[in-house]
Amino acid sequence: MSERIQRVMVITAHPDDSEFGAGGTVAKLTREGKIVTYCILTNGNKGSIDRTMTPERLAQIREEEQKNAARVLGVDLVEFLGFPDGELEDTRHTRMGVSRAIRRHRPDLVICQNPHRTKNLGASHRDHRTAAGIALDCVYPLARDHMAFPELMEQGLEPHKVKEVHMMWWDTPDVIVDITETIDLKIKALQCHASQFKDFPAVEKRIRDRNAELGKPHGLAYAETFERIVIER
C-alpha cells in the first residue's frame, strides 16, 4: 500500500460485509501499521432464519459479533450508524451520517462495496449497492465541501478530502491484494459472525475457493480484488 495511505475507512452495509469483501486486505493493512476504522450503515436486524429471534436482539448480537471480528483483524474502531437492515435508503440523513464519519475519522483511503447489480445476487444485495452509492457521493463531494451539511461544520467537523477509493470488484479489477498470509485471519474474523452461519465449514470452503479463484490469474494463492478511483480534485 502506498505510503500516502495511512488511515483507511471501510464503509459497508451490514455487519460481516467488511470481512467477506475485504477481511484479508484489512488484516494486511493493520499489519502494515495503517489505522483502519469501520463504518457500518445498517444494524443487520433482519439477517436470521431463526423464527424465535427478534430484530432488537439480533441487532445487539450482530453489533457484538462485528466488534469481535474487527478486533481479530486489528481494526481501530467500529462506528455503527444503525439504519434498518434491508431498508437502507439514499437520503440526506444517510448521506450526512456517512459524511460525518468521513470527516470525523479523516481516511486517506475508503474501501466500499460495489454500486452495480451483478450476477452475484448476494454480493449485489440492495443494501450493498445503496451503501456503495452513498459512500461514493460522500467521498465526492459531500465530505469535501464546506457548504455541504452545515450542521457538520457547527459540530466542529471540518471538510475532508479522501485520496482514493477501492470498490470491491471481481470483473477486470485494477487492484489485486495478495491475502495469502492473511486468509486465515479473514476466516477467523468471519467465524465471529456465528449468528449468520449454520454450516461454517461450508462457508469457509466457499470463501477459500473464491479467494483462490481471484488470485489464480495473478499467480497468487489467495487474493481480494478492487476497482481503484483516485480523487484528483
C-alpha positions as CSV (number, residue, x, y, z in Angstrom):
1,M,0.0,0.0,0.0
2,S,1.2,3.5,-0.9
3,E,3.0,5.4,1.9
4,R,0.5,8.3,1.3
5,I,-2.2,6.0,2.7
6,Q,-2.1,5.9,6.5
7,R,-5.8,6.0,7.5
8,V,-8.4,3.7,6.0
9,M,-12.2,3.6,6.4
10,V,-14.2,0.6,5.3
11,I,-17.8,1.6,4.6
12,T,-20.3,-1.3,4.2
13,A,-24.0,-2.0,4.6
14,H,-24.0,-4.9,7.2
15,P,-22.0,-6.5,10.0
16,D,-19.9,-9.1,8.2
17,D,-19.7,-7.4,4.8
18,S,-16.3,-5.9,5.5
19,E,-14.9,-9.3,6.4
20,F,-16.5,-11.1,3.3
21,G,-15.3,-8.5,0.8
22,A,-12.0,-7.2,2.3
23,G,-11.1,-9.1,5.5
24,G,-7.7,-10.3,4.2
25,T,-6.9,-6.8,2.9
26,V,-7.9,-5.2,6.3
27,A,-5.7,-7.6,8.2
28,K,-2.8,-6.8,5.8
29,L,-3.3,-3.1,6.2
30,T,-3.3,-3.2,10.0
31,R,-0.2,-5.4,9.9
32,E,1.5,-2.6,7.9
33,G,0.6,-0.2,10.7
34,K,-2.3,1.5,8.9
35,I,-5.2,2.8,11.1
36,V,-8.4,1.2,9.9
37,T,-11.9,2.1,11.0
38,Y,-15.2,0.6,10.0
39,C,-18.5,2.4,9.3
40,I,-21.4,0.0,9.2
41,L,-24.6,1.6,7.9
42,T,-27.3,-0.9,9.0
43,N,-27.9,-2.8,12.2
44,G,-28.3,-6.2,10.4
45,N,-31.5,-6.8,12.3
46,K,-33.2,-8.8,9.5
47,G,-30.4,-11.4,8.9
48,S,-31.7,-14.5,10.6
49,I,-33.8,-17.6,9.7
50,D,-34.5,-18.3,13.4
51,R,-38.2,-17.8,13.9
52,T,-37.7,-17.2,17.6
53,M,-35.3,-14.3,17.0
54,T,-36.4,-10.7,17.4
55,P,-34.9,-7.7,15.4
56,E,-33.9,-6.0,18.6
57,R,-32.0,-8.9,19.9
58,L,-30.4,-9.7,16.6
59,A,-29.1,-6.1,16.2
60,Q,-27.4,-6.4,19.6
61,I,-25.9,-9.8,18.7
62,R,-24.6,-8.6,15.3
63,E,-23.1,-5.5,16.8
64,E,-21.1,-7.6,19.3
65,E,-20.1,-10.1,16.5
66,Q,-18.9,-7.2,14.4
67,K,-16.8,-5.8,17.2
68,N,-15.2,-9.2,17.8
69,A,-14.4,-9.7,14.1
70,A,-12.9,-6.2,13.9
71,R,-10.7,-7.0,16.9
72,V,-9.4,-10.1,15.2
73,L,-8.3,-8.0,12.2
74,G,-6.8,-5.2,14.2
75,V,-9.4,-2.6,13.3
76,D,-9.1,0.5,15.4
77,L,-12.8,1.4,15.8
78,V,-16.2,0.4,14.5
79,E,-18.9,3.0,14.0
80,F,-22.5,1.8,13.7
81,L,-24.9,4.1,12.0
82,G,-27.9,1.9,12.9
83,F,-30.1,2.2,9.9
84,P,-32.7,-0.6,9.4
85,D,-31.4,-3.7,7.6
86,G,-33.0,-4.3,4.1
87,E,-34.4,-0.8,4.1
88,L,-31.3,1.4,3.5
89,E,-32.2,4.5,1.5
90,D,-30.1,7.1,-0.1
91,T,-31.4,10.2,1.8
92,R,-30.0,13.4,3.2
93,H,-30.0,11.7,6.6
94,T,-27.9,8.7,5.5
95,R,-25.5,10.8,3.4
96,M,-25.0,13.2,6.3
97,G,-24.3,10.2,8.6
98,V,-21.6,8.8,6.3
99,S,-20.1,12.3,5.6
100,R,-19.9,12.8,9.4
101,A,-18.0,9.6,9.8
102,I,-15.6,10.5,7.0
103,R,-15.0,14.0,8.4
104,R,-14.5,12.6,11.9
105,H,-12.0,9.8,11.0
106,R,-10.4,11.5,8.0
107,P,-9.3,8.5,6.0
108,D,-6.9,8.7,3.1
109,L,-8.5,5.6,1.6
110,V,-12.1,4.5,1.6
111,I,-12.9,0.8,0.8
112,C,-16.6,0.3,-0.1
113,Q,-18.9,-2.1,-1.8
114,N,-20.0,-2.1,-5.5
115,P,-22.9,0.1,-6.5
116,H,-23.7,-2.0,-9.6
117,R,-26.0,-5.0,-9.9
118,T,-24.1,-8.2,-10.9
119,K,-25.0,-11.8,-11.4
120,N,-23.8,-12.5,-7.9
121,L,-27.0,-11.5,-6.1
122,G,-25.5,-11.9,-2.6
123,A,-22.7,-9.5,-3.4
124,S,-25.1,-7.1,-5.1
125,H,-27.7,-7.1,-2.3
126,R,-29.8,-3.9,-2.5
127,D,-28.3,-2.5,0.7
128,H,-24.8,-3.2,-0.6
129,R,-25.5,-1.2,-3.8
130,T,-27.2,1.6,-1.8
131,A,-24.3,1.8,0.7
132,A,-21.8,2.0,-2.1
133,G,-23.6,4.8,-3.8
134,I,-23.9,6.7,-0.6
135,A,-20.2,6.2,0.2
136,L,-19.1,7.4,-3.2
137,D,-21.3,10.5,-3.1
138,C,-20.0,11.4,0.4
139,V,-16.3,10.9,-0.7
140,Y,-17.0,13.3,-3.6
141,P,-18.2,15.9,-3.0
142,L,-20.2,15.9,0.3
143,A,-17.5,15.2,2.9
144,R,-15.1,17.5,1.0
145,D,-17.3,20.6,0.5
146,H,-17.6,23.0,3.5
147,M,-21.1,24.1,2.4
148,A,-22.5,20.6,2.3
149,F,-24.2,19.8,5.6
150,P,-23.6,23.0,7.5
151,E,-24.7,21.1,10.6
152,L,-21.4,19.2,10.5
153,M,-19.4,22.4,10.5
154,E,-21.4,23.6,13.5
155,Q,-20.3,20.3,15.2
156,G,-16.7,21.2,14.5
157,L,-16.2,18.7,11.7
158,E,-14.1,20.2,9.0
159,P,-14.3,19.1,5.4
160,H,-12.0,16.2,4.4
161,K,-10.7,15.1,1.0
162,V,-10.3,11.4,0.6
163,K,-7.3,10.5,-1.6
164,E,-8.7,7.3,-3.2
165,V,-11.4,4.7,-3.1
166,H,-11.2,0.9,-3.6
167,M,-14.5,-0.6,-4.6
168,M,-15.0,-4.4,-4.0
169,W,-14.8,-5.7,-7.6
170,W,-14.3,-9.0,-9.3
171,D,-14.6,-8.4,-13.0
172,T,-11.4,-6.8,-14.6
173,P,-10.2,-5.4,-11.2
174,D,-7.2,-3.0,-11.2
175,V,-6.2,-3.6,-7.6
176,I,-5.2,-7.1,-6.6
177,V,-4.3,-7.7,-3.0
178,D,-2.3,-10.8,-2.1
179,I,-4.0,-12.1,1.1
180,T,-2.2,-15.4,1.2
181,E,-0.7,-14.6,4.6
182,T,-3.9,-13.2,6.0
183,I,-6.6,-15.6,4.7
184,D,-6.6,-17.4,8.0
185,L,-7.3,-14.2,9.9
186,K,-10.1,-13.4,7.4
187,I,-11.7,-16.8,8.1
188,K,-11.2,-16.3,11.9
189,A,-12.9,-12.9,11.7
190,L,-15.8,-14.3,9.7
191,Q,-16.3,-17.1,12.2
192,C,-17.1,-14.4,14.8
193,H,-20.4,-13.8,12.9
194,A,-21.9,-17.0,14.3
195,S,-25.5,-15.9,14.0
196,Q,-25.1,-15.9,10.2
197,F,-23.9,-19.5,9.6
198,K,-25.5,-22.9,10.1
199,D,-22.5,-24.7,8.5
200,F,-19.4,-22.6,8.9
201,P,-17.0,-25.3,7.3
202,A,-19.0,-25.0,4.1
203,V,-18.8,-21.2,4.3
204,E,-15.0,-21.4,4.8
205,K,-14.6,-23.7,1.8
206,R,-16.6,-21.3,-0.3
207,I,-14.5,-18.3,0.8
208,R,-11.2,-20.1,0.3
209,D,-12.3,-21.3,-3.2
210,R,-13.5,-17.8,-4.2
211,N,-10.3,-16.0,-3.0
212,A,-8.2,-18.7,-4.7
213,E,-10.1,-18.1,-7.9
214,L,-9.4,-14.4,-7.7
215,G,-5.8,-15.0,-7.0
216,K,-5.1,-17.6,-9.7
217,P,-4.9,-15.3,-12.7
218,H,-2.2,-13.3,-10.9
219,G,-0.1,-16.2,-9.6
220,L,-1.4,-15.8,-6.0
221,A,-2.7,-18.4,-3.7
222,Y,-5.4,-16.1,-2.4
223,A,-6.5,-12.6,-3.4
224,E,-9.1,-9.9,-2.9
225,T,-9.8,-7.5,-5.8
226,F,-10.9,-4.0,-6.2
227,E,-11.5,-1.2,-8.6
228,R,-9.5,1.9,-7.8
229,I,-10.7,5.5,-8.0
230,V,-8.1,8.3,-7.5
231,I,-9.7,11.6,-6.4
232,E,-7.9,14.2,-8.4
233,R,-9.7,17.3,-7.2
